[in-house]
Amino acid sequence: MGNINITPLHILGATLLVAFALEAADGGHAATAQRADGRRLVWSDEFDGTSLDNAKWQVWGTMSSTDNIYTNDARTVQVTNGLLRLRVLPSGRPDKVAMLPRGLVTRDRMAFRYGYLEMRARVPYRRGAWPSFWLQSAPPPLRKADWMSEIDVLESFASTNAAVANLHKWKGKAHVMLPGGEGSVKRAYRFPRPDTLNGEFHVYAMEWTPQAISFLVDGERFMTVPIDEAHDFAPKPLAGMAGFHDPHYVIFNNEVFTPGHGWCPEGARLRPEDDPFPIDYEIDWVRLWQKDGEERF
């Protein structure tokens, strides 16, 4: 098993230019676009309507805690003013801490293999908050590996200034991630001005090729992980890198660290008496760009 090579690339963070042409279509607008690398816009959600597009999204229980209430209704999931808002609220019950949405996924709607995936969002960076933008390998028959792969484009573990990327493998109770543990500084993008971060929109992205997966914030490439067999990071029964060449689907979560979670970073636990609600995760858009040979299902 080779050593994993995780390469920070802050100095190579030039943003690729994108040309947009907006055309009137069916009373709204459809974006036709191409990036400077030749990739074309093949799938997106601009959240311009007044409700979630059920042709693109479904509710799926990707994360859970015994002391939270999960409900995807108008209280916790809102599409308004061109934004998708995932909202965490107080539970209103003495036996529960918070009310929040279950995961929003494209699981049975859209999966893809290779390409450039990005979102523009205002993310909660604060104690107790666990927002994420991530992917899981699609279920069989699309998935060929005998284990499930996970690509984390963004997680913030109750941090005030860090967005963390990661790769995971899962098979039953067996689990392994990139070396260094959750929240590792080796995989973190740290914002230079954390005092204003909670009020700002930023663009979080991944570029996925047959050779590697790269992670970017605002066009700055901060980590690249090779996904060839020489850079495997797991023993049996999770050996190999085939899972990172299977189609994956997109997931959004706005989770919180409550006592009912089995795992929580030190000092990250939500304290309702000190940490004000609501906790909002606002997504402006999500876009997938691909070129010939990169697939969508």
N, C-alpha and C positions, 0 to 999 in steps of 0.2 A: 504494500500500500504506500503510495507516494505521499510526500508532504504537501499539505494544502498551501497554495500561494495566494494570499490576499493582498492585493496591490493598491495602496492609496494613490489616487491620481488627481489631487487637488489642482496641480499645475496644468492639467490638460483639460480644464473645464470650459472650453469655449462652447457656447450654445450654438447649435445648428439653426440656421435661419429657416423659417417656415413661411410659405406663401399661401395665403388664404384667398379664396374667391367665394363669396356668398351669393347664392342664387335663390330667388323666390321660388317656393315649391309648396303647393297645397296650403297656402295661407300662412306658412311659416318660413323657415329658411333651412336650406341644406348646405353644409359646408363641403366644398371640394377642395382638397389641399394636398400638397406634396412637400416633403422635407427636402433639405439640401442633400441628404444621403440617398434620395430616390425613393424612399418609402412613401406610400400613399395612405391617406386616412381611410381605414376600412370599417371601423366601428367606433361609435362614441355615444355619449349621453351628455348633453349640454344642460339638462335639467331646466328647460325653458317652460315647462308646463305648470300645472297646478297639482299634479299627483305623480306618484312613481309610475314609470313605464313598466307594466307587468310583462311586456314582451321582451324586456331586457333583464329584469331583476326578479328574484324570488327570495322569500324569507327562508333561512336555513339556520339551524342551531349549531353554529360553529364554535361557540364558547358558552360557558354557563357558570353560574355560581348559585349555591343553595339559598343565599340570603338576598337575592335580587328578584325583582319581578320583570319578566320579559314580555313586552307587548309592542307589536309593530302597528300602532294606530296613530291618529293625528297628534297625539301628545308627544310621541317619541320620534316619528318620521314625518318630515314636512318638506314639501317642494314648493318654494315660494321665492319670488324675485330672482329667478335664475339660479337658485342654490338648492342643493339637497342638504337638509339639516338633520343630523342624527343627535338626539337630545337625551341627556340623562337628567332625571328629576328625582326628588325625594319620593320614597315609596308611599308614604302616608299610612304605613302600617308599623306597629311596634316590633313585629318579627322579621321585617325586611328592611334593607338599607336603602335601595335605590330602585327606580323604574327606568328601564332602558330598552332599546330595540335589540332583537336578535340580529344575527348577521344578514347582510344583503349580499346575495351572490348571483353570479351568472351561470351557475352550475349546469342547469338544463337548457340554458338559453344561448350561451356562447363560451367556447373554449378556443385556445389558440396555441400554436407552437412557433416560437421565435417571433421577434418583432420589437417594437419600441412602444411601451405602455407608459402613460403618464396621467397624472391628475393635478389639478390646481385646487388647493384647499387651505382653509384656516383651521389649524389643528390645535386642540387644547394641550398646552405644555404646562402641567401643574400637578401637584401631589394628588394621588388617587386616580389620575386619568391614564387609560391604556388604549388610546386610539390606534388603529392599524389599517393598512392598505396592503393586501397580501394575496397569494395565490395558492391553490392546492391542485394536485394532479387530478384530472378528470377521472370519473369512475370507468371501469371496463365497459365496453371493449376499447375505448380510446386509450386507457392506461395499459401499457404493456409490461412495465416493471411489476414485480410481485410485492413491492412496498410503495407507500404513498410519499410523494415529495411535496415540499412546501417552500415557497419563495416569499420572503418578507421584504417588501419594498420599503415600507415604513412601519416601525413601531416606536412609540415613545413610552417608556416605562416610568410614568409619573415624573419625568424629567422636565426641567425648566428650559433646556436648551439643546437637547440631543435627539436626533432622528436616527434610528438604528436599523440596519439591514441584516438579513440572515438567510441561511439555507438550513432546512431540516429534512430528515428522513424518519418515517414512521412505519412500523409493522406490528400490529397488536400492541403490546406493552413496551416493545423495543423502540427506542428513540435515540437519535443522535443529531447534533447540530454542528455547525462550524466551530472550530476550537475557540475557547475563550469565554464561553458562557453567555447567557442573555445579557444584553446591555453592554457588551464588551466595547471598550473604547477603540479597539481595532476596527470595529464595524460601524462606528458612529460618525455622523456628520454633526458638527457642533456649530450653532449659529453664532455669528459675531456680536449680535445685539439682542440678547435674551430679554432685556427689559421691555421690548416692544413686540415680542414674538407672538403673543396671544392675540394681537389685533391684526396680524398680517396674513396675507395669502402667500403661499409658496408652491412651487411646482416640484413634485416628487415623481421620479421616473426610474424605469429599468430598461436596459437594452439587452436583449436575449438573442444570442447567436448560437450556432452549433459548437462554437469554441468556448464561450464564456458568458457569464451574466454580469453586467455592470450596473451600478446604482448611482443615481444622480439627484442632486437638489439644486433647483434653479439653474439647470444646465451644467453644474459642476460635478464632474465624475469623481466620486470619493472612494469607490471600492470596485474592484473587478475580481471575480472568482472564476477560474478556469473550471470547465465541467467535462474535461476529458478523463479517461480512466486513470491516467497517471496522477491525477489530483483527487482521487477518492479520499474521503475522510471518515470512513466507517468500516468496522469489521463485519463479519457475518453475524446475523442474517441480513444485514443492511449493506453489504458490500456492493460496489459498482456505482456508476453514475448514470445508468440508463433512465432513471426516473426523471432526471432533469432534461430529458429529451422527449418526454411525454407531453401531450397537450395539458394545459392548465386553465383554470377558470378564476375569475376575479372575486375578491371578497372585501367588504367594508365592515369594520366593527368599531363601535364606540363603547368599549368595555370600561369597567372601573374595578380597582382593587379593593375588595371588601373581605371581611373575615371568612366568608364562605368559599373563597378561592383557595385551593390547595397550595398555590405558589404565589409569592409576592416578594418583590425586591425589598430590601431593608429600607425602612423609612418611607415606603410608597403607599402604605395603606390609607385609604380615604377616611377622613375624620369628619363626619357630617356636621358636627358642632363648630368646626373651624373652616371647612372647605365649602364655599357657597355653591349652590345649584342655581341655574342649570349648568351642565357641562356640555357645551355645544361643539360639534365637529361639523364644519360646513364645507361642502364640496361644490366647487364651481362647475367643473367638468371633468370627465375622464375620457381619454382618447387612445386608440390603438392604431399604430402605423405599421404597415408591412410592405415588403417588396416581393417580387416573384420568388417562389420557393419557400416563403414563410406562410404557414397555413392557419386557417380559421375554420372552426367546426360548428 
